Structure formats: C-alpha cells, structure tokens
Amino acid sequence: MKIAVQAQDFDAGAEMRALSRDPKVGAVASFVGVVREVGMTLEHYPGMTEKALRKIAEEAKSRWQVLDCTVIHRVGPLEPTDQIVLVAVSSAHRGDAFSACEFIMDYLKTQAPFWKKEAAGWVEARASDDKAAERWR
C-alpha cells in the first residue's frame, strides 16, 4: 500500500502499472482528481493526514478483496488542470476494484484532514460529498 502526501506531481500511469505487476491482479480501478477553474492552496497536518489516508485505505481493504492500493494527494499551491489526487486499487475482479476506489475517494472528500483555500477564501465542505460518503455506512 502506498500512501503519499506531496507537493510534486505524480505519474498516474506509472502508479497504476506498479499495481498491476502481481499476476493475481485482474483489475486496476483508478480516479484522478484535477483542479478545475480556480487555483487553490491545500494545507494539511503532516503525520495526521497520512494516518487518516491509511485508515481509509485499510477500511476499503477490509470491505473488498483488494490486493493493493495507492493514494497520492497533493498539497501546496495548485493551478487549474493540475492533478490533485490519485486513488488506484488493484483486485482480482473489477467489482471489488471499482467499489474500493469509489469508497476511498468518497471518504477522502469527507474524512481526510485537508484544508482548501481559493482566492475567495477557505472552501467549505459540501453536503453532496457527505451524502456520497453516507452510502458506505
């Protein structure tokens, strides 16, 4: 399992290829989030954030047949079209990979300790993100 919080960009293709090297893998599902329209700055608490991401990924592994997963979240100043997050999950079967990937992303949006600031100010949590995460309970 790879968990990373970093300022530098990531190579989503390389990360997904790394997850598919195990001959037991039959599926790799992924999500790449991209900054849209307005630049932002992301802040976090080092150590606490990685621990929260690992807990979310471990929860997904306990619910589905996940062989491995990668979660990379960027911090610092980001511009429109920059990659912001990668969630990639490998499994023997696509259903487990899709479900675990979607679960991790939904929980990242609601449970991970990140703070987003746009030019207009701090970004508030959205009710739609909370609703998406609720379906996994």
N, C-alpha and C positions, 0 to 999 in steps of 0.2 A: 504494500500500500504506500502510495506516495502522496504526502500532504505538503503543500508549499504555499507560503505567503511571500510574495516577492514584488519588487518594483519592475524588474525586467520582463520583457515579453516572453512568450513561450511558443514552441513549435507544436501545434496540436497534432499534426500528422505523425511526428516522431514519438510523441507521448502515446498515441493510440497504437502505433506499431510495436512499441515496447510492451504493451499489454497483450498483444496477440502472439507472442513468441512461445507460449505454453501450448503444446499440442492438444490439451483438454479444452482450449478455448474454441467455441463455435460462434461467438458473437462479441462484438465490442460496440456498445452504445455510447454516444457522447453528446455533450452540449457545450457550445462555445458561446458565451455572452459577449456582446460588443457594446461599447459606449455609443449611444445614439444622440444626435443633435447638439447636445450641450456638453462641453468638457466638465470634468469633475475631479475632485480630490478625494481619495479614500484613505481613511485612517483606521488604525486597529491597535489593540494591545498585544505586543509580541508575547508569545508563550500562551496566553489565554486564547487567542484566536486559533492557533494551530491545534490546541487541545480540543476546542469546540468542533473544528472541522473533522478531526479524527473520531470524535464521539459520534458525529453524524454518519460518517462512513462506516463505522463499526455497527451502528444500528442497521444500516442497509444490509450489511453482510449477515446480520442475524435474521433478517426477514426473507432474504432471497439467496439463491445459490450463486453467490458472487465469488469468482476466483481471485480477482484483484481489482483495484480501482486507483484512480489518480484524481486528486482535487488540487488545482492550482488557482489561486486567487491573487490578483494584482492589487497593489496599494500605491499611494502617491498620486501625482497628477496624471490624468488620462484625458486624451482628446477624442472627439468623435471618430468612430471607426476603429479605435484601439480595442484589442481583445482585453477583456476584464476577468473572465473566469473560464476554466475548463473543468468539466466533470466527465470522466470517462470510466466505464465499467466493463470488465470482461466477465463472461459466464459461458457455460456450455450451451446455453439456449438464449435466444433473443428476448423472450418474455421477461426473464429474470434481469437481463442487462437493461432493457428499457425501463422496467419498473424501478429498479435500484437507482438508475441515473436520474430519473424524474424525481424520485423521493429525495435524493441528496440535494438536487437543485432547489426544490421547494423548501427544504429545511435550511439550506444556506441563506435563502432570502429572509427567513424569519428568525433563525436561531443563532446565526454566526455574528459575533461582535465586530461589525464593520460600521463605520460612520461615513456617509457620503455627503460631500459639500459641493454644490453647484454655485455658479456665480450669484444666484439669487439667495443662497443660504443653504442651511442643512436640509437634506431630503428626509421627509417623514416616511415612516413605514406605511405601506399601502394595505388596505383591508383586503384587496384581491390576493395579495401574497399570503396573508394569514388564512384566507379561505382555502387556497390551494394546499397549504400545509395541513389544514384540518382533516382532509380526506384520508390522511395516512394514520390517523389515531384510532 
